[in-house]
Amino acid sequence: FGVMRENSTGRLVGIAPIFDNNVSLFTRYLDEQLQLESMLELCVGSSGMFDATLGVQGASLLEDTQRSQVDRLRDFEFDGSGFIAEYRDAHPEGKVLSEERLQILSAFVRARASQLLE
């Protein structure tokens, strides 16, 4: 969990998007390394801003507006269209976003949203 700041002043603007979780959707992990429980544990227990864990930050920084936005992620699903399809078409030999990866990342986003709203 992170914060967004105004570039020129450093003024706190708001909470950074939930899906980043300081690990950029596990880009450094191979598909076979993606296990939902360990992914969730990493995001809850990892250090965030001001030495608070990401779990503590998530629980304390969500206000009504953010709760409403996060609640909509409980049904989130990567469907393989949009930028994913464009990437696959443009880079057929590149790193593939497998259906298995999209499914586990979708499950992660849904579970993390539910976790934050508990």
C-alpha positions, 0 to 999 in steps of 0.5 A: 500500500502506498501513497500518491504525492503531488510531484512539484510540492510533495503534498499527499494526494491520496492512497495509491492503487491497491493492486500494486501492493509494493510488488507490482503484481508479482512481476518477478515471480514465475507462474509456478511460484504464484501461490495465493496464500503466500501472495496475500501473506506477503502483502499483509506482512511486508513493510510499508510507509513509516514502518507500518506493515501493508496490512496495518496501512490498509486497515487504517487508511481506507475511508468511505471513498476508498472502501467503495472503490475497493469493494468493486474489486471483489468481482475483479477479473483479468479477461485477457482483452485490452492491453493484454491482447494488444501485448500478446499480438505485438510480442508473440515471442515475448513474455507471455501472460498465461491464462493461469497467471491471469487467473491467479492474479485475478484471484489475488486482487479479489482476495486482497480487496476482501482482506482489506475490507475485513 
